[in-house]
Amino acid sequence: MHSKALVDACATLLAQVLTFEHPADAVVARHFREQRQLGPRERATLADVTYAVLRRKLLLEQLARSGSGPRERRLAILGLAAVQDEQARAADPAATRGPRDFLNSALNDTERQWLAQCDAVRAEDLLAPHRYNLPEWLATALREQLGDEAQFGALAEALLQPAPLDLRVNVMKSKRDQALKELAQAAIKTEATPYSPWGLRVAGKPALARVPAFASGAVEIQDEGSQLLALLLDAKRGEMVADFCAGAGGKTLAIGATMRGTGRLYAFDVSAHRLEGLKPRLARSGLSNVHPVAIAHERDERIKRLAGKMDRVLVDAPCSGLGTLRRSPHLKWRVKPQAIAELAALQASILASSARLVKPGGRLVYATCSLLAEENEAVAEAFSAAQRDFEPVPVAGLLAQLKVEGADQLTSGGADGGQFLRLWPHRHQTDGFFAAVWQRR
């Protein structure tokens, strides 16, 4: 596609995404279905530019004010420049700016001069909102929670970067060293993740669909932090286990593999559509112990019939998703502060209902992919206070028992003695995750 046409195509897509009527990934996917003439490279560039603009929305909107022409075109130009810069830094960490020949060929003289002026703006001269690119309410909450301006700045910077691509090795079909070699044979460079014993981190963004290790189910796409949640559950062979709010089943498949395909693993979700996404992944996995079940709500009769029968229950609660901003930057502009209290109430209700499934001596794990204490520590502490038959289990000790390297770096630490799992993008290079663990007396 010619450079001028590509900039126009980016502007068209941004005009649809920036209404924030729907999640960005859904808008992008729909646009690609409607524009079937787009090739793989054009699609990749359109998606990259869209997400670059969403990550740096406040800064790019500020810079766009000094330009002329349609707003979406100005943002598309700045987004494409940002993508080229990221690609240049990926190839050479010492690089500060990508080649602009392709982009410049799409611009008129006025636009080229304006872009050069934007490039000359120094980071140290920016106002805080334009450096951090977070809504004020979220920046305030995270700054207070971290209690350190340097830590907050590091987190904000991490959230502006694309997330790495992590894989989980399916222990039913392969071992990590073996999978690493198989991927290398397919010209895909990976390295072992530092914490998960099943994880591989991929260099770049290669297409995996036709790679033999992926097609056979030997590896699955899953963030390292998500893998650690399944590890914490520590499901054993032959047990009765439930994954509450299973969605498309990434953690379900990891749990099923730790059970070596034995026992019975229920994947509950209120969305039958989301559970449909589990089916092709389940077929690749080689698991026969997974039972997807669509439920009406957390008090569904099918849940009540299983009360007190589960050895282990994972409550992967619906949440704001603010720990996934590297992948889903639209969330910081779509999630509103008043929604957090509503989510916390829902999380508490789901946790209390799912806890009834756990039998005496069984394990309960509550998890979110949120960064906010209101959805995490506050929900867990309220549950502990209300449910005296559930004994909190410090995550630090569990991780040590599981022989996770650097386990002491993965917990909340401080006065609670490592009670909770707390993963941060700027500290652990994972998505932001939280987990609390209890054992039923």
C-alpha positions, 0 to 999 in steps of 0.5 A, spaced: 500 500 500 502 506 498 504 511 504 499 516 502 493 510 502 496 507 509 496 514 512 489 515 510 487 508 512 490 509 519 486 515 520 479 512 518 480 506 523 482 511 528 476 515 527 472 509 529 476 507 535 476 513 538 469 514 539 470 508 545 463 505 544 466 498 543 473 495 545 479 497 541 480 490 539 473 488 537 473 495 532 479 493 529 477 486 528 470 488 525 474 493 520 479 488 518 473 483 516 470 489 512 476 491 509 478 484 506 483 487 501 488 489 506 494 484 506 498 482 513 503 487 513 497 493 512 493 490 518 499 489 522 501 496 521 494 499 522 493 495 529 500 497 531 498 505 529 492 504 533 495 501 539 500 506 539 495 512 539 491 509 544 497 508 549 500 515 548 493 519 547 494 525 551 501 526 548 499 525 541 492 529 542 496 535 545 502 535 539 496 534 534 493 541 536 499 545 533 498 541 526 493 542 521 488 538 517 483 533 520 484 531 527 485 523 525 490 524 520 494 528 525 494 522 530 495 517 524 501 521 522 504 521 530 502 514 531 505 511 525 512 515 527 511 512 534 511 505 531 517 506 526 521 509 532 519 503 536 521 498 531 528 502 530 529 501 538 527 494 537 532 493 532 537 497 535 536 499 543 541 505 542 536 508 536 532 514 538 528 515 531 526 510 526 527 512 518 522 517 516 522 516 508 516 512 507 512 516 512 515 523 509 513 521 502 505 521 504 506 528 507 506 535 504 511 540 506 507 543 512 506 536 515 513 534 514 515 541 518 510 540 523 512 533 524 519 535 525 517 540 530 513 535 534 520 530 534 523 536 537 519 536 543 523 534 549 520 529 554 523 533 560 519 539 557 512 535 558 507 536 563 506 530 567 499 528 564 503 528 557 509 524 560 504 518 563 498 518 559 494 516 564 487 519 566 488 523 572 483 519 577 488 513 575 494 516 575 492 519 582 490 512 585 497 508 582 501 514 585 498 513 592 498 506 592 506 505 590 507 511 594 514 513 590 514 517 585 520 514 581 516 507 582 510 510 579 514 513 573 517 507 572 510 503 571 507 509 567 513 508 562 512 500 562 505 501 560 506 505 554 510 499 551 507 493 547 507 487 552 512 481 550 509 475 547 509 469 552 508 462 551 506 456 556 509 449 554 503 444 555 507 439 560 502 434 557 505 434 550 512 437 551 518 440 556 520 447 556 527 445 553 524 441 547 519 446 545 524 451 545 528 447 540 522 446 536 521 453 536 528 455 534 527 450 528 521 454 526 526 460 526 522 463 532 527 465 538 525 464 545 528 464 552 525 461 558 521 466 562 524 468 569 518 465 574 514 460 571 517 453 570 512 453 563 514 459 560 517 462 554 518 469 552 518 470 544 522 475 541 518 479 536 511 478 534 512 472 529 506 468 526 504 462 530 498 459 527 502 454 522 508 453 527 508 445 528 509 446 536 503 451 536 499 447 531 500 441 535 498 444 542 505 443 545 505 451 546 499 456 548 499 463 548 499 465 555 502 471 559 507 469 564 503 472 570 497 468 568 501 462 568 503 463 575 496 464 577 495 457 575 501 454 578 498 457 585 492 453 585 497 447 584 491 442 582 493 435 583 492 428 579 485 426 580 482 432 584 475 436 583 477 443 580 473 449 578 475 455 574 470 460 576 469 465 570 474 461 565 473 465 559 476 463 553 480 458 558 487 460 558 488 458 565 483 452 565 488 449 560 494 450 564 490 447 570 488 441 566 495 440 564 498 440 571 492 435 573 495 431 567 488 430 564 486 426 570 480 428 575 475 433 573 476 440 571 470 445 571 470 451 566 464 456 569 463 462 565 456 466 564 458 467 557 457 461 552 460 465 547 467 466 551 467 458 552 466 457 545 473 460 544 476 454 549 474 449 544 479 449 539 484 450 544 482 444 548 482 440 542 489 442 541 491 441 548 490 433 549 486 434 555 480 430 556 478 432 563 475 439 562 468 440 562 466 447 560 459 449 563 455 456 561 452 458 568 446 464 569 450 467 575 454 465 580 448 462 584 446 458 579 443 451 581 449 447 577 454 451 582 449 449 588 449 442 587 457 442 587 457 445 594 463 442 598 466 438 593 471 441 590 479 440 592 481 447 589 477 453 586 480 459 582 476 465 582 479 469 576 474 475 577 471 480 572 475 486 573 477 493 570 483 489 566 487 495 568 493 490 569 493 489 561 494 496 559 500 494 555 495 490 551 489 493 551 490 501 552 483 503 550 481 500 557 484 506 561 480 511 557 473 507 557 474 504 565 471 510 569 472 511 577 465 509 579 465 502 575 471 500 580 466 500 586 461 496 582 466 491 580 468 490 587 461 489 589 461 484 584 467 480 585 466 480 593 459 476 591 462 471 586 468 470 591 463 468 596 458 464 592 464 460 589 467 459 596 461 454 597 464 449 592 471 448 596 471 442 601 474 442 608 482 442 607 481 445 599 484 451 596 481 457 594 485 462 589 482 469 588 485 473 582 484 479 578 488 482 572 487 489 575 492 494 579 487 497 583 487 495 591 480 496 591 479 490 586 484 486 590 487 487 597 480 490 599 476 484 596 481 479 599 481 482 606 473 483 606 472 476 605 477 473 610 474 478 615 467 475 613 469 468 612 472 465 618 472 458 616 477 460 610 484 461 613 489 465 609 495 462 606 501 467 605 503 466 597 510 467 599 511 460 602 507 457 597 511 460 591 517 457 595 514 450 596 513 450 588 520 452 587 519 459 583 525 462 583 525 469 585 519 468 589 520 473 594 520 478 589 513 476 586 509 478 593 506 484 596 511 484 601 511 489 607 507 488 613 503 483 611 509 478 610 508 476 602 500 475 603 498 476 596 501 475 589 502 482 586 505 482 579 507 489 576 509 490 569 515 495 570 518 490 576 516 483 573 515 484 565 508 481 566 501 484 566 499 486 572 496 481 576 493 480 584 492 473 587 490 471 594 489 464 597 485 461 602 485 454 605 478 452 608 478 449 615 
